[in-house]
Amino acid sequence: MTTDHLTERDIDRYSRREMPEADLLRLGDHIADCAECRRRLRVRRDRDHLTEEQLQACVDGQLETIEQRAVASHLERCAQCRGEVQDLREFAAHWKPLRPHWHWYGAVAAGIAVVAALGALWMRGDRKNRQPLFTLRDSSGVVSLDRSGRLAGLESLPPEQRELVASALKDGRVALPSNLRDLTGPPEQLMGLAEPAEFRLLSPAGGAVLSDRPNLRWSALDGAKYTATLQDETTGAVLSSEALQDTSWIPRQPLSRGHVYVWQVTAMRGGRETIAPRPPAPPARFLVVDAVTSSRLERLPQSPLARGVLFAQAGLLEDAATELKKLAEQNPQSQTVRSLVRSLREGRQ
């Protein structure tokens, strides 16, 4: 829980955006996690910005002399209010009615004025919606999400991928494929007590892989030699390694994309065989992603955020975890990033 609060000077400088980008990011992360500082920032912004009446009077030229000086001084230092005044002026210029020559023109002019006022209010609301909810550091640059769910940054991504990233940030969760449970399966049921496993498979298991020649890894069993065997569940084709002393193996030939494989390792020590996985552990399965998905993912920018979200959506759980770990290191105070990491961890359990 956050206990240290921002100073009034920090709140003031953050509200006016009068600090370096790195400080904006640091304070933005704190404000995202601290309800009290968010409240103080809202109060400050409400106090610091011009009211609707002041904005309209400024556009109409109806400010008193003293107030006119104060408003002019405020507009010099406040980019948000300058933008709103400019929007109102452009809108008013577009809808400015002709000088009436008959009495019924007054009603028309009043109607147009109402439309203009509503439009101005809508534009101001839209401008507020565009204020970032939070900003993240990313190897590709700075990425932010505004109140309406619009993503800023990662412009090189196609629209559908940008939408997936925006949804993950808005929900604080990464989306996982619906067929993920098919790759894990329930534990096998045994009669009596199960003997503890002497070694175990590490990866891949229960997810997808990007490469068609994945690196199969397992834990060590002292003094053992190993044989790895994998089977294509679609065709039944079997591949086996030679006797290995290492605890990893890369198949000699490419595996079929879009196919699910099940694999195991036999350890031989002192004339005795031990197989992993062994019941009650479920069989170790993985999916080799199809060619279209592989091509799309290999073109992703070097963005831990984009790669973490989109790898997870494709079932590349280990790769997604690696990327989100990088993102967390770049944003150690971000609650949003912590939520993404937690949702992936829960999905892998």
C-alpha positions in Angstrom: 0.0 0.0 0.0 1.3 3.5 -0.9 2.0 5.6 2.3 4.2 8.4 1.0 2.2 11.1 -0.8 3.3 13.7 -3.4 4.1 17.2 -2.3 1.9 20.1 -3.3 4.6 21.2 -5.6 4.7 17.8 -7.3 0.9 17.9 -7.7 1.1 21.4 -9.2 3.9 20.5 -11.6 2.3 17.2 -12.7 -1.1 19.0 -13.2 0.6 21.6 -15.5 2.9 19.0 -17.2 5.8 21.2 -16.3 8.4 18.4 -15.7 10.6 16.0 -17.7 8.9 12.9 -19.2 10.7 10.6 -16.8 9.3 12.5 -13.8 5.8 12.5 -15.4 5.9 8.7 -15.7 7.2 8.2 -12.2 4.5 10.5 -10.6 1.9 9.0 -12.9 2.6 5.5 -11.6 2.3 6.8 -8.0 -1.0 8.5 -8.7 -2.4 5.4 -10.4 -1.7 3.5 -7.1 -2.6 6.2 -4.6 -6.2 7.2 -4.1 -5.4 10.2 -1.9 -3.0 11.7 -4.5 -5.6 11.1 -7.3 -8.2 13.0 -5.2 -5.8 15.9 -4.6 -5.0 16.0 -8.3 -8.7 16.2 -9.2 -9.2 19.0 -6.7 -6.2 20.8 -8.1 -7.3 20.5 -11.7 -10.8 21.6 -10.9 -9.4 24.6 -9.1 -6.8 25.4 -11.7 -8.9 25.3 -14.9 -11.4 27.9 -16.2 -15.1 27.3 -15.6 -17.5 26.8 -18.4 -18.8 30.4 -17.9 -15.3 31.8 -18.1 -14.5 29.9 -21.3 -17.7 31.0 -23.0 -17.3 34.6 -21.8 -13.7 34.6 -23.1 -14.8 33.5 -26.5 -17.7 36.0 -26.5 -15.4 38.9 -25.4 -17.6 39.6 -22.3 -15.0 39.4 -19.5 -14.6 42.2 -17.1 -11.2 44.0 -17.4 -9.7 42.5 -14.1 -11.0 39.0 -14.9 -9.8 39.4 -18.5 -6.2 39.8 -17.2 -6.5 36.8 -14.9 -7.9 34.6 -17.7 -5.3 35.7 -20.1 -2.6 34.9 -17.5 -4.1 31.5 -17.0 -4.3 30.7 -20.7 -0.6 31.6 -21.1 0.4 28.7 -18.8 -2.5 26.2 -19.3 -2.4 24.3 -22.6 -5.7 22.4 -21.8 -7.7 25.6 -21.4 -6.1 27.2 -24.4 -7.1 24.2 -26.5 -10.7 24.4 -25.2 -10.9 28.2 -26.0 -9.6 27.5 -29.5 -12.2 24.7 -30.0 -15.0 27.0 -28.8 -13.8 29.8 -31.1 -13.6 27.5 -34.1 -17.0 26.0 -33.4 -18.6 29.5 -32.8 -17.1 30.8 -36.1 -18.5 27.8 -38.0 -22.0 28.3 -36.6 -22.1 32.1 -36.4 -25.6 33.1 -37.5 -26.4 35.8 -40.0 -27.6 39.1 -38.5 -31.4 38.7 -38.3 -33.7 41.0 -40.3 -37.0 39.6 -39.0 -38.1 38.8 -35.5 -38.3 35.0 -36.1 -34.6 34.9 -36.8 -34.1 35.3 -33.1 -35.5 31.9 -32.4 -33.3 30.3 -35.1 -30.3 32.1 -33.7 -31.1 30.8 -30.2 -31.5 27.3 -31.5 -28.1 27.5 -33.1 -26.6 28.9 -29.9 -27.9 25.9 -28.0 -26.4 23.5 -30.5 -23.1 25.3 -30.3 -23.1 25.2 -26.5 -23.9 21.5 -26.6 -21.1 20.9 -29.1 -18.7 22.8 -27.0 -19.6 20.8 -23.9 -19.2 17.6 -25.9 -15.8 18.7 -27.2 -14.7 19.5 -23.6 -15.9 16.1 -22.4 -14.1 14.4 -25.3 -10.9 16.3 -24.4 -11.2 15.1 -20.8 -11.7 11.5 -22.0 -8.5 11.8 -24.0 -6.5 12.5 -20.8 -4.4 9.4 -20.1 -5.5 7.1 -17.3 -1.9 5.9 -17.0 1.4 5.8 -19.0 3.8 2.9 -19.3 7.5 2.8 -20.2 8.0 0.3 -23.0 11.1 -0.6 -25.1 9.2 0.7 -28.1 8.6 4.1 -26.5 5.8 5.5 -24.2 2.4 3.8 -24.2 -0.7 5.3 -22.6 -4.4 4.5 -22.4 -7.0 7.3 -22.1 -10.4 7.3 -20.3 -12.3 6.2 -23.4 -10.0 3.2 -23.9 -7.9 4.7 -26.8 -4.3 3.5 -27.0 -1.5 6.0 -27.7 1.8 4.4 -28.9 2.5 1.1 -30.7 1.4 2.7 -34.0 3.1 0.0 -36.0 0.7 -2.7 -34.8 -2.3 -3.6 -37.0 -5.7 -2.3 -35.6 -6.8 -5.7 -34.4 -3.6 -6.2 -32.4 -3.8 -2.6 -31.0 -7.3 -3.5 -29.8 -6.1 -6.6 -28.0 -3.4 -4.6 -26.2 -5.9 -1.8 -25.3 -8.4 -4.4 -23.9 -5.7 -6.0 -21.8 -4.7 -2.7 -20.3 -8.3 -1.7 -19.7 -9.2 -5.0 -18.0 -5.8 -5.6 -16.3 -5.8 -9.1 -17.8 -4.2 -10.9 -20.7 -6.5 -13.0 -22.8 -5.6 -16.7 -23.1 -6.7 -19.1 -25.8 -9.8 -21.2 -25.1 -8.1 -24.5 -26.1 -5.4 -24.1 -23.5 -7.0 -26.7 -21.1 -6.8 -29.3 -23.9 -3.0 -29.1 -23.6 -2.9 -29.8 -19.8 -5.5 -32.3 -19.0 -6.4 -33.6 -15.5 -4.0 -35.6 -13.4 -4.2 -39.4 -13.8 -5.9 -41.3 -11.0 -3.9 -44.0 -9.1 -4.8 -46.7 -6.6 -2.7 -46.1 -3.5 0.1 -43.6 -2.9 2.1 -42.2 -5.8 5.9 -42.5 -5.6 7.7 -39.1 -5.8 9.0 -38.3 -9.3 12.8 -38.6 -9.5 13.0 -36.0 -12.2 10.5 -34.0 -14.2 9.8 -32.3 -17.6 10.3 -28.5 -17.6 9.3 -27.2 -21.0 7.3 -27.1 -23.2 4.2 -28.4 -21.5 0.6 -27.1 -21.4 1.1 -24.3 -23.9 2.2 -23.4 -27.4 5.6 -22.9 -29.0 6.6 -20.5 -31.8 9.6 -22.5 -33.2 8.9 -25.7 -35.2 12.1 -27.0 -33.6 11.5 -26.3 -29.9 14.0 -26.9 -27.2 12.7 -29.7 -24.9 14.1 -29.4 -21.4 13.9 -31.5 -18.2 15.5 -31.6 -14.7 18.6 -33.7 -14.0 18.9 -37.2 -12.5 22.4 -37.8 -11.2 24.4 -40.3 -13.3 21.6 -40.9 -15.8 21.4 -40.9 -19.6 18.2 -39.8 -21.3 16.1 -40.6 -24.4 13.5 -38.0 -25.4 10.5 -39.2 -27.4 7.7 -37.1 -28.9 4.6 -38.1 -30.9 2.4 -36.1 -33.3 -1.2 -36.6 -31.9 -2.6 -36.0 -35.4 -0.5 -38.4 -37.5 0.9 -40.7 -34.8 4.4 -40.1 -36.1 7.1 -40.6 -33.5 10.5 -38.9 -33.1 13.2 -40.0 -30.6 16.6 -38.7 -29.6 19.8 -40.6 -29.3 21.1 -41.4 -25.8 21.8 -38.0 -24.2 23.8 -36.8 -21.2 22.4 -33.3 -21.5 19.0 -32.4 -20.1 17.7 -30.8 -23.3 17.0 -31.9 -26.9 16.0 -30.1 -30.1 14.4 -32.3 -32.7 16.5 -32.8 -35.8 13.6 -32.1 -38.2 10.9 -29.4 -38.1 7.6 -30.4 -36.5 4.3 -29.9 -38.2 2.7 -26.5 -37.6 -0.7 -26.4 -36.1 -0.2 -29.9 -34.6 -0.3 -31.0 -31.0 2.6 -33.1 -29.7 3.0 -35.2 -26.5 6.4 -36.1 -25.2 8.3 -37.9 -22.5 11.8 -38.6 -21.3 13.3 -42.0 -20.3 16.2 -41.9 -17.9 18.5 -44.9 -17.6 20.7 -45.2 -14.5 22.3 -48.4 -13.2 20.3 -50.6 -15.6 17.0 -49.1 -14.3 14.5 -47.0 -16.3 12.6 -44.0 -15.0 10.1 -42.2 -17.1 8.8 -38.6 -16.8 6.1 -37.6 -16.6 4.8 -40.4 -14.4 1.3 -40.6 -13.0 -0.4 -38.9 -11.4 1.2 -36.1 -13.5 -0.7 -35.5 -16.8 0.9 -36.1 -20.1 3.1 -33.3 -21.4 1.5 -31.7 -24.5 2.3 -28.6 -26.5 1.0 -27.0 -29.7 3.3 -25.8 -32.5 1.6 -22.6 -33.7 0.3 -22.5 -37.3 2.3 -20.7 -40.0 0.0 -17.7 -40.2 0.2 -17.0 -36.4 4.0 -17.6 -36.5 4.5 -15.1 -39.3 2.3 -12.5 -37.5 4.1 -12.9 -34.1 7.6 -12.8 -35.6 6.8 -9.4 -37.1 6.0 -7.9 -33.7 8.0 -4.9 -32.6 10.5 -5.1 -29.7 7.8 -4.1 -27.3 7.4 -6.2 -24.1 3.9 -4.9 -23.7 2.7 -5.9 -27.2 4.7 -9.2 -27.2 3.5 -10.1 -23.7 -0.2 -9.6 -24.5 -0.1 -11.1 -28.0 2.1 -14.1 -27.0 -0.3 -14.9 -24.2 -3.3 -14.7 -26.6 -1.6 -17.2 -28.9 -0.8 -19.6 -26.0 2.9 -18.9 -25.8 2.8 -18.7 -22.0 6.6 -18.9 -21.3 7.4 -16.3 -23.9 4.6 -14.1 -22.6 5.9 -14.4 -19.0 9.4 -13.4 -20.2 8.1 -10.3 -21.9 5.8 -9.2 -19.1 8.7 -9.6 -16.7 10.7 -7.1 -18.8 7.7 -4.8 -18.7 7.5 -5.1 -14.9 11.1 -4.2 -14.6 10.6 -1.1 -16.7 7.4 -0.1 -14.6 8.1 -1.4 -11.1 5.3 0.7 -9.5 2.6 0.0 -12.0 -0.5 -1.7 -10.6 -1.7 -2.4 -14.2 1.5 -4.3 -15.1 1.3 -6.3 -11.9 -2.3 -7.2 -12.8 -1.2 -8.4 -16.2 1.5 -10.6 -14.7 -0.8 -12.0 -12.1 -3.5 -12.9 -14.7 -0.9 -14.8 -16.8 0.3 -16.6 -13.7 -3.2 -17.6 -12.7 -3.9 -18.8 -16.3 -0.8 -21.1 -16.2 -1.9 -22.8 -13.0 
